[in-house]
Amino acid sequence: MEKEYSGDKFDVIVVGAGVMGSSAAYQLSKRGQATLLLEQFDFLHHRGSSHGESRTIRATYPEDYYYNMVMKSAKLWEEAQSEIGYRVYFNAQHFDMGPAQDLSLRAVIASCENHSIPHQVLDRRQVADKFSGLIDIPENWLGLSTELGGVINPTKAVSMFQSLARKNGAVLRDNVEVEKIVKDEERGGIWVVTANGGPFWGRKCVLTAGAWTTKLVKTVTGLELPIQPLETTVCYWRIKEGHEGRFAIGGDFPTFASYSEPYIYGTPSLEYPGLIKIAVHGGYACDPDKRPWGPGVSLDSLKEWIEGRFMGLVDSNGPVATQLCMYSMSPDEDFVIDFVGGEFGEDVVIGGGFSGHGFKMAPVVGRILADLVMFGKGEGVELKHFRLGRFKENPKGNVKVFEVQVRFSPHSQ
Ligand SMILES: Cc1cc2nc3c(=O)[nH]c(=O)nc-3n(C[C@H](O)[C@H](O)[C@H](O)COP(=O)(O)OP(=O)(O)OC[C@H]3O[C@@H](n4cnc5c(N)ncnc54)[C@H](O)[C@@H]3O)c2cc1C
């Protein structure tokens, strides 16, 4: 039975219905919170970061603290799937590769050892054996094979969280742009003022605005966050005739990441049979409201990489399909999960800066955001890496200068 919450008063108002806001709304409504989820565009639109057909799952990170979040999320993905009754998460092996001396790759291997993640470090010959001759790495490279990889269907996953939230009694409204958030001085809580509807009163508020985070937080609090939107391009390449099945999910072929320059990632063939997703982690700095919609990342190094890695079995002349998407990059590529502070104190929580690698962890991020607004602290996850204060202490941090095209390496997908 759907619960109805009357009028315009809620326990929690979530702004932004990408994967993070939808996951938070699901978690909040599941715990009995009267929840309102607001989205400026149509639900499941293609103008943010959470649309499309595939996102990589992996547990291998150079930073130790993401492992725990990936593992907790794996359980929560299972839980949500069993509640909705369909799958959005498809398992595969995961394979990292790169020059043997690459510091990030070495940190990933060390993290596997620290966490006792079952893994194999492979040389060129062992890589060829393991993947039936499909993957080739240079002599001076290493491969790292782990079991926890796979692919999530993003649009279907966002839809899943929204359906579950609705089933739990949450109210969902799209085409409602939040213009400002005002403190309710009389009774406490906040007013969410929108361009078309409301205003809505909430005890608490969660901001999950993706590439619009810097704009929205500046409007709401005056605070200038260093979260930079980037436009990035996903590329699909044709597998040569007769070899399609060898690259398909469900067999030996893994999700993969290459710690080379540029950082390259990809998934087994799933969403478009006969095509494989292989892309560069990077993009062009942009204003999310004035997108360039192209021209996309330069493909020269990607073509060369494909030719060298897949035994000539993937046509490297050019992608046969591309899709555009947005990253919201923090300077250190770590997430931002914290109270906004200032006059809002602990009433407004922000979840942003997911820097092109957040999707797999959306279930645990949603849970932490719910914990923060409900109890003032997140359970079971160390949040110190995600605090806003790190930008104040060291405002430039290790900010990479955003030039025309920006490529990153340590985190990736
Ligand atoms: C090409 C690409 C590949 C990726 N690959 C991977 C991967 O392999 N593995 C992985 O884990 N992650 C990956 N990611 C990252 C992951 O997809 C993102 O971290 C995640 O989708 C971010 O979700 P979000 O909810 O923060 O942002 P969004 O999905 O952009 O959601 C924010 C929402 O807020 C809404 N909004 C903004 N302002 C307002 C307002 N004022 N009022 C109302 N609504 C508002 C927006 O319209 C938007 O719908 C990838 C991202 C891209 C783009």
The ligand as a Tripos MOL2 file, in Angstrom:
@<TRIPOS>MOLECULE
LIG
   53    58     1     0     0
SMALL
NO_CHARGES

@<TRIPOS>ATOM
      1 C1         30.4530    8.4820  -19.0720 C.3       1 LIG1
      2 C2         30.4530    8.1490  -17.6290 C.ar      1 LIG1
      3 C3         30.9520    6.9270  -17.2430 C.ar      1 LIG1
      4 C4         30.9580    6.5840  -15.8990 C.ar      1 LIG1
      5 N1         31.4020    5.3660  -15.5450 N.ar      1 LIG1
      6 C5         31.3290    4.9640  -14.2630 C.ar      1 LIG1
      7 C6         31.6790    3.6450  -13.9260 C.ar      1 LIG1
      8 O1         32.0560    2.8550  -14.7880 O.2       1 LIG1
      9 N2         31.5830    3.2600  -12.6300 N.ar      1 LIG1
     10 C7         31.1450    4.1170  -11.6600 C.ar      1 LIG1
     11 O2         31.0730    3.7040  -10.4930 O.2       1 LIG1
     12 N3         30.7890    5.3950  -11.9620 N.ar      1 LIG1
     13 C8         30.8850    5.8240  -13.2360 C.ar      1 LIG1
     14 N4         30.5050    7.0970  -13.5850 N.ar      1 LIG1
     15 C9         30.1290    8.0380  -12.5350 C.3       1 LIG1
     16 C10        28.6720    7.9640  -12.1140 C.3       1 LIG1
     17 O3         27.8390    7.7410  -13.2190 O.3       1 LIG1
     18 C11        28.3400    9.2490  -11.3780 C.3       1 LIG1
     19 O4         29.2340    9.3490  -10.2630 O.3       1 LIG1
     20 C12        26.9140    9.2910  -10.8750 C.3       1 LIG1
     21 O5         26.0100    9.0030  -11.9020 O.3       1 LIG1
     22 C13        26.6330   10.6700  -10.2800 C.3       1 LIG1
     23 O6         25.2800   10.7370   -9.9530 O.3       1 LIG1
     24 P1         24.6250   12.0530   -9.3200 P.3       1 LIG1
     25 O7         23.3070   11.6340   -8.8180 O.co2     1 LIG1
     26 O8         25.6190   12.6860   -8.4000 O.co2     1 LIG1
     27 O9         24.5220   13.0780  -10.5500 O.3       1 LIG1
     28 P2         23.3750   13.2050  -11.6890 P.3       1 LIG1
     29 O10        23.0590   11.8940  -12.2410 O.co2     1 LIG1
     30 O11        23.7950   14.2560  -12.6530 O.co2     1 LIG1
     31 O12        22.1210   13.7070  -10.8840 O.3       1 LIG1
     32 C14        21.9940   15.0370  -10.4260 C.3       1 LIG1
     33 C15        20.5780   15.4650  -10.7170 C.3       1 LIG1
     34 O13        20.2990   16.6860  -10.0430 O.3       1 LIG1
     35 C16        19.4270   17.4220  -10.8790 C.3       1 LIG1
     36 N5         19.4840   18.8220  -10.4640 N.ar      1 LIG1
     37 C17        20.5670   19.6290  -10.5190 C.ar      1 LIG1
     38 N6         20.2550   20.8560  -10.0760 N.ar      1 LIG1
     39 C18        18.9310   20.8370   -9.7350 C.ar      1 LIG1
     40 C19        18.0240   21.8070   -9.2270 C.ar      1 LIG1
     41 N7         18.3960   23.0740   -8.9980 N.pl3     1 LIG1
     42 N8         16.7400   21.4360   -8.9940 N.ar      1 LIG1
     43 C20        16.3340   20.1560   -9.2370 C.ar      1 LIG1
     44 N9         17.1580   19.2050   -9.7370 N.ar      1 LIG1
     45 C21        18.4390   19.5340   -9.9730 C.ar      1 LIG1
     46 C22        19.9930   17.1760  -12.2640 C.3       1 LIG1
     47 O14        19.0910   17.4950  -13.2990 O.3       1 LIG1
     48 C23        20.3430   15.7040  -12.2020 C.3       1 LIG1
     49 O15        19.2820   14.8850  -12.6370 O.3       1 LIG1
     50 C24        30.4900    7.4860  -14.9200 C.ar      1 LIG1
     51 C25        29.9820    8.7330  -15.3230 C.ar      1 LIG1
     52 C26        29.9540    9.0520  -16.6560 C.ar      1 LIG1
     53 C27        29.4000   10.3790  -17.0680 C.3       1 LIG1
@<TRIPOS>BOND
     1     1     2 1
     2     2     3 ar
     3     2    52 ar
     4     3     4 ar
     5     4     5 ar
     6     4    50 ar
     7     5     6 ar
     8     6     7 ar
     9     6    13 1
    10     7     8 2
    11     7     9 ar
    12     9    10 ar
    13    10    11 2
    14    10    12 ar
    15    12    13 ar
    16    13    14 ar
    17    14    15 1
    18    14    50 ar
    19    15    16 1
    20    16    17 1
    21    16    18 1
    22    18    19 1
    23    18    20 1
    24    20    21 1
    25    20    22 1
    26    22    23 1
    27    23    24 1
    28    24    25 2
    29    24    26 1
    30    24    27 1
    31    27    28 1
    32    28    29 2
    33    28    30 1
    34    28    31 1
    35    31    32 1
    36    32    33 1
    37    33    34 1
    38    33    48 1
    39    34    35 1
    40    35    36 1
    41    35    46 1
    42    36    37 ar
    43    36    45 ar
    44    37    38 ar
    45    38    39 ar
    46    39    40 ar
    47    39    45 ar
    48    40    41 1
    49    40    42 ar
    50    42    43 ar
    51    43    44 ar
    52    44    45 ar
    53    46    47 1
    54    46    48 1
    55    48    49 1
    56    50    51 ar
    57    51    52 ar
    58    52    53 1
@<TRIPOS>SUBSTRUCTURE
     1 LIG1         1 GROUP 0 **** ****
